Amino acid sequence: MRTKHLDCDCGCADHIIRFIYDDEDGDLWLEVQLTKTHGFFKRIWLAIKYIFGYNCRYGHWDCTLIKPEDKQALIDLIKESIRC
C-alpha cells in the first residue's frame, strides 16, 4: 500500500486529504480530514443540538485546494489505479 497526503494550498492543517493505493487489489481510497469545532461555547451549542436530535442533512463538508505541484502526482496515482 502506498499513501499520498495532499495539503491545502492555504496551508491549514484541517484541510488534508489522503489517497491510499493498494498495489495488490488496485483499490484507490480517499480519506478526508474533517475540520474540528473550535471554541467552548460552539461545542456546547452543538452538544445541545445533538441531545435534541438535530442532524444536518448535508453532513460535514470542507474543501481542499490541491497545490499545483501535487496535481501531477495525483494524476499519476489515478492513472495507475485505472490500469489495474
VMD Tcl script that builds the backbone (N, CA, C; Angstrom):
set m [mol new atoms 252]
animate dup $m
set s [atomselect $m all]
$s set {name element resname resid chain x y z} {
  {N N MET 1 A 0.845 -1.189 0.000}
  {CA C MET 1 A 0.000 0.000 0.000}
  {C C MET 1 A 0.884 1.244 0.000}
  {N N ARG 2 A 0.446 2.207 -0.782}
  {CA C ARG 2 A 1.138 3.498 -0.818}
  {C C ARG 2 A 0.158 4.597 -0.445}
  {N N THR 3 A 0.649 5.625 0.195}
  {CA C THR 3 A -0.201 6.750 0.564}
  {C C THR 3 A 0.372 8.040 -0.007}
  {N N LYS 4 A -0.529 8.954 -0.276}
  {CA C LYS 4 A -0.153 10.290 -0.747}
  {C C LYS 4 A -1.007 11.290 0.017}
  {N N HIS 5 A -0.362 12.139 0.798}
  {CA C HIS 5 A -1.054 13.197 1.530}
  {C C HIS 5 A -1.007 14.475 0.709}
  {N N LEU 6 A -2.131 15.159 0.627}
  {CA C LEU 6 A -2.182 16.438 -0.067}
  {C C LEU 6 A -2.652 17.494 0.914}
  {N N ASP 7 A -1.804 18.496 1.100}
  {CA C ASP 7 A -2.152 19.626 1.945}
  {C C ASP 7 A -2.819 20.695 1.097}
  {N N CYS 8 A -3.704 21.439 1.714}
  {CA C CYS 8 A -4.382 22.529 1.027}
  {C C CYS 8 A -3.387 23.637 0.702}
  {N N ASP 9 A -3.640 24.333 -0.363}
  {CA C ASP 9 A -2.789 25.446 -0.768}
  {C C ASP 9 A -2.800 26.570 0.262}
  {N N CYS 10 A -3.863 26.646 1.068}
  {CA C CYS 10 A -3.938 27.701 2.080}
  {C C CYS 10 A -3.031 27.404 3.271}
  {N N GLY 11 A -2.569 26.153 3.409}
  {CA C GLY 11 A -1.659 25.797 4.489}
  {C C GLY 11 A -2.343 25.370 5.775}
  {N N CYS 12 A -3.654 25.356 5.805}
  {CA C CYS 12 A -4.392 24.984 7.011}
  {C C CYS 12 A -4.275 23.476 7.248}
  {N N ALA 13 A -3.927 23.078 8.468}
  {CA C ALA 13 A -3.764 21.666 8.795}
  {C C ALA 13 A -5.087 20.921 8.792}
  {N N ASP 14 A -6.216 21.634 8.837}
  {CA C ASP 14 A -7.527 20.987 8.812}
  {C C ASP 14 A -7.959 20.577 7.406}
  {N N HIS 15 A -7.232 20.998 6.393}
  {CA C HIS 15 A -7.614 20.733 5.001}
  {C C HIS 15 A -6.666 19.718 4.374}
  {N N ILE 16 A -6.604 18.524 4.919}
  {CA C ILE 16 A -5.705 17.489 4.421}
  {C C ILE 16 A -6.544 16.347 3.848}
  {N N ILE 17 A -6.133 15.862 2.674}
  {CA C ILE 17 A -6.749 14.659 2.136}
  {C C ILE 17 A -5.648 13.627 1.926}
  {N N ARG 18 A -6.025 12.368 2.017}
  {CA C ARG 18 A -5.048 11.300 1.869}
  {C C ARG 18 A -5.593 10.273 0.883}
  {N N PHE 19 A -4.773 9.927 -0.087}
  {CA C PHE 19 A -5.088 8.874 -1.033}
  {C C PHE 19 A -4.288 7.637 -0.643}
  {N N ILE 20 A -4.954 6.504 -0.629}
  {CA C ILE 20 A -4.300 5.239 -0.297}
  {C C ILE 20 A -4.486 4.319 -1.497}
  {N N TYR 21 A -3.381 3.870 -2.057}
  {CA C TYR 21 A -3.433 2.983 -3.221}
  {C C TYR 21 A -2.955 1.604 -2.808}
  {N N ASP 22 A -3.802 0.608 -3.018}
  {CA C ASP 22 A -3.475 -0.773 -2.708}
  {C C ASP 22 A -2.918 -1.421 -3.966}
  {N N ASP 23 A -1.597 -1.656 -3.989}
  {CA C ASP 23 A -0.937 -2.240 -5.160}
  {C C ASP 23 A -1.476 -3.625 -5.488}
  {N N GLU 24 A -1.868 -4.364 -4.468}
  {CA C GLU 24 A -2.316 -5.739 -4.663}
  {C C GLU 24 A -3.694 -5.810 -5.322}
  {N N ASP 25 A -4.642 -5.029 -4.819}
  {CA C ASP 25 A -6.015 -5.068 -5.337}
  {C C ASP 25 A -6.301 -3.998 -6.383}
  {N N GLY 26 A -5.461 -2.976 -6.455}
  {CA C GLY 26 A -5.705 -1.867 -7.367}
  {C C GLY 26 A -6.754 -0.887 -6.864}
  {N N ASP 27 A -7.105 -0.976 -5.572}
  {CA C ASP 27 A -8.095 -0.069 -4.990}
  {C C ASP 27 A -7.452 1.272 -4.657}
  {N N LEU 28 A -8.188 2.332 -4.886}
  {CA C LEU 28 A -7.744 3.673 -4.546}
  {C C LEU 28 A -8.746 4.264 -3.559}
  {N N TRP 29 A -8.291 4.559 -2.350}
  {CA C TRP 29 A -9.131 5.093 -1.282}
  {C C TRP 29 A -8.838 6.562 -1.083}
  {N N LEU 30 A -9.850 7.291 -0.668}
  {CA C LEU 30 A -9.726 8.714 -0.368}
  {C C LEU 30 A -10.209 8.940 1.056}
  {N N GLU 31 A -9.368 9.567 1.874}
  {CA C GLU 31 A -9.749 9.928 3.233}
  {C C GLU 31 A -9.694 11.444 3.349}
  {N N VAL 32 A -10.692 11.997 4.016}
  {CA C VAL 32 A -10.791 13.445 4.166}
  {C C VAL 32 A -10.678 13.796 5.637}
  {N N GLN 33 A -9.842 14.763 5.941}
  {CA C GLN 33 A -9.713 15.259 7.307}
  {C C GLN 33 A -10.832 16.252 7.557}
  {N N LEU 34 A -11.741 15.932 8.478}
  {CA C LEU 34 A -12.823 16.852 8.801}
  {C C LEU 34 A -12.315 17.921 9.749}
  {N N THR 35 A -12.865 19.099 9.639}
  {CA C THR 35 A -12.428 20.198 10.489}
  {C C THR 35 A -12.940 20.005 11.900}
  {N N LYS 36 A -12.204 20.549 12.832}
  {CA C LYS 36 A -12.596 20.493 14.229}
  {C C LYS 36 A -13.507 21.671 14.551}
  {N N THR 37 A -14.361 21.486 15.543}
  {CA C THR 37 A -15.194 22.581 16.005}
  {C C THR 37 A -14.398 23.367 17.034}
  {N N HIS 38 A -14.237 24.629 16.802}
  {CA C HIS 38 A -13.418 25.449 17.685}
  {C C HIS 38 A -14.286 26.201 18.691}
  {N N GLY 39 A -13.772 26.360 19.853}
  {CA C GLY 39 A -14.428 27.179 20.861}
  {C C GLY 39 A -15.354 26.401 21.780}
  {N N PHE 40 A -15.275 26.720 23.037}
  {CA C PHE 40 A -16.049 26.045 24.067}
  {C C PHE 40 A -17.549 26.223 23.862}
  {N N PHE 41 A -18.005 27.463 23.629}
  {CA C PHE 41 A -19.436 27.719 23.502}
  {C C PHE 41 A -20.025 27.091 22.242}
  {N N LYS 42 A -19.257 27.037 21.180}
  {CA C LYS 42 A -19.710 26.371 19.957}
  {C C LYS 42 A -19.915 24.877 20.217}
  {N N ARG 43 A -19.006 24.274 20.981}
  {CA C ARG 43 A -19.143 22.861 21.314}
  {C C ARG 43 A -20.371 22.614 22.185}
  {N N ILE 44 A -20.641 23.514 23.119}
  {CA C ILE 44 A -21.832 23.399 23.962}
  {C C ILE 44 A -23.088 23.476 23.094}
  {N N TRP 45 A -23.113 24.434 22.169}
  {CA C TRP 45 A -24.259 24.607 21.274}
  {C C TRP 45 A -24.496 23.347 20.438}
  {N N LEU 46 A -23.425 22.766 19.893}
  {CA C LEU 46 A -23.558 21.547 19.105}
  {C C LEU 46 A -24.022 20.378 19.969}
  {N N ALA 47 A -23.556 20.313 21.213}
  {CA C ALA 47 A -23.995 19.247 22.127}
  {C C ALA 47 A -25.493 19.360 22.412}
  {N N ILE 48 A -25.974 20.565 22.615}
  {CA C ILE 48 A -27.406 20.774 22.862}
  {C C ILE 48 A -28.218 20.338 21.647}
  {N N LYS 49 A -27.774 20.730 20.451}
  {CA C LYS 49 A -28.468 20.316 19.241}
  {C C LYS 49 A -28.454 18.793 19.089}
  {N N TYR 50 A -27.327 18.168 19.440}
  {CA C TYR 50 A -27.217 16.716 19.355}
  {C C TYR 50 A -28.192 16.028 20.314}
  {N N ILE 51 A -28.283 16.544 21.538}
  {CA C ILE 51 A -29.180 15.971 22.542}
  {C C ILE 51 A -30.622 15.980 22.052}
  {N N PHE 52 A -31.007 17.041 21.351}
  {CA C PHE 52 A -32.376 17.147 20.851}
  {C C PHE 52 A -32.567 16.528 19.468}
  {N N GLY 53 A -31.544 15.800 18.986}
  {CA C GLY 53 A -31.695 15.010 17.772}
  {C C GLY 53 A -31.482 15.741 16.466}
  {N N TYR 54 A -30.870 16.923 16.470}
  {CA C TYR 54 A -30.644 17.648 15.221}
  {C C TYR 54 A -29.552 16.961 14.403}
  {N N ASN 55 A -29.824 16.749 13.141}
  {CA C ASN 55 A -28.839 16.226 12.192}
  {C C ASN 55 A -28.839 17.109 10.963}
  {N N CYS 56 A -27.670 17.515 10.546}
  {CA C CYS 56 A -27.558 18.272 9.308}
  {C C CYS 56 A -27.745 17.303 8.147}
  {N N ARG 57 A -28.650 17.616 7.238}
  {CA C ARG 57 A -28.922 16.692 6.136}
  {C C ARG 57 A -27.789 16.645 5.122}
  {N N TYR 58 A -26.886 17.596 5.180}
  {CA C TYR 58 A -25.776 17.643 4.225}
  {C C TYR 58 A -24.504 17.003 4.758}
  {N N GLY 59 A -24.441 16.652 6.042}
  {CA C GLY 59 A -23.234 16.071 6.621}
  {C C GLY 59 A -22.194 17.138 6.911}
  {N N HIS 60 A -20.977 16.692 7.143}
  {CA C HIS 60 A -19.875 17.601 7.457}
  {C C HIS 60 A -18.943 17.664 6.251}
  {N N TRP 61 A -18.825 18.845 5.683}
  {CA C TRP 61 A -18.012 19.023 4.482}
  {C C TRP 61 A -17.005 20.145 4.680}
  {N N ASP 62 A -15.907 20.032 3.989}
  {CA C ASP 62 A -14.918 21.090 3.902}
  {C C ASP 62 A -14.266 20.936 2.541}
  {N N CYS 63 A -13.307 21.752 2.241}
  {CA C CYS 63 A -12.670 21.648 0.933}
  {C C CYS 63 A -11.156 21.675 1.078}
  {N N THR 64 A -10.497 21.143 0.070}
  {CA C THR 64 A -9.043 21.162 -0.008}
  {C C THR 64 A -8.669 21.612 -1.407}
  {N N LEU 65 A -7.842 22.629 -1.501}
  {CA C LEU 65 A -7.352 23.120 -2.780}
  {C C LEU 65 A -6.012 22.449 -3.048}
  {N N ILE 66 A -5.948 21.620 -4.076}
  {CA C ILE 66 A -4.728 20.877 -4.375}
  {C C ILE 66 A -3.689 21.822 -4.956}
  {N N LYS 67 A -2.490 21.762 -4.375}
  {CA C LYS 67 A -1.392 22.625 -4.816}
  {C C LYS 67 A -0.947 22.215 -6.214}
  {N N PRO 68 A -0.509 23.172 -7.012}
  {CA C PRO 68 A -0.093 22.856 -8.390}
  {C C PRO 68 A 0.978 21.770 -8.458}
  {N N GLU 69 A 1.906 21.771 -7.518}
  {CA C GLU 69 A 2.981 20.777 -7.561}
  {C C GLU 69 A 2.496 19.368 -7.197}
  {N N ASP 70 A 1.314 19.245 -6.602}
  {CA C ASP 70 A 0.758 17.937 -6.250}
  {C C ASP 70 A -0.170 17.381 -7.327}
  {N N LYS 71 A -0.572 18.187 -8.272}
  {CA C LYS 71 A -1.552 17.751 -9.265}
  {C C LYS 71 A -1.044 16.609 -10.131}
  {N N GLN 72 A 0.178 16.685 -10.593}
  {CA C GLN 72 A 0.701 15.628 -11.464}
  {C C GLN 72 A 0.850 14.322 -10.699}
  {N N ALA 73 A 1.282 14.374 -9.448}
  {CA C ALA 73 A 1.404 13.155 -8.642}
  {C C ALA 73 A 0.041 12.502 -8.451}
  {N N LEU 74 A -0.993 13.305 -8.258}
  {CA C LEU 74 A -2.341 12.782 -8.106}
  {C C LEU 74 A -2.834 12.160 -9.418}
  {N N ILE 75 A -2.576 12.814 -10.524}
  {CA C ILE 75 A -2.960 12.280 -11.832}
  {C C ILE 75 A -2.266 10.942 -12.086}
  {N N ASP 76 A -0.969 10.856 -11.761}
  {CA C ASP 76 A -0.223 9.614 -11.952}
  {C C ASP 76 A -0.793 8.487 -11.088}
  {N N LEU 77 A -1.170 8.805 -9.858}
  {CA C LEU 77 A -1.732 7.810 -8.957}
  {C C LEU 77 A -3.079 7.289 -9.474}
  {N N ILE 78 A -3.907 8.178 -9.982}
  {CA C ILE 78 A -5.202 7.776 -10.522}
  {C C ILE 78 A -5.011 6.934 -11.785}
  {N N LYS 79 A -4.103 7.364 -12.660}
  {CA C LYS 79 A -3.849 6.590 -13.881}
  {C C LYS 79 A -3.369 5.186 -13.554}
  {N N GLU 80 A -2.512 5.061 -12.557}
  {CA C GLU 80 A -2.006 3.761 -12.171}
  {C C GLU 80 A -3.113 2.875 -11.617}
  {N N SER 81 A -4.035 3.455 -10.878}
  {CA C SER 81 A -5.141 2.662 -10.319}
  {C C SER 81 A -6.117 2.221 -11.415}
  {N N ILE 82 A -6.213 2.975 -12.503}
  {CA C ILE 82 A -7.099 2.619 -13.610}
  {C C ILE 82 A -6.527 1.439 -14.396}
  {N N ARG 83 A -5.220 1.358 -14.503}
  {CA C ARG 83 A -4.584 0.285 -15.271}
  {C C ARG 83 A -4.828 -1.095 -14.693}
  {N N CYS 84 A -5.111 -1.177 -13.415}
  {CA C CYS 84 A -5.293 -2.499 -12.759}
  {C C CYS 84 A -6.628 -3.109 -13.072}
}
mol reanalyze $m
mol bondsrecalc $m
mol representation Tube
mol addrep $m
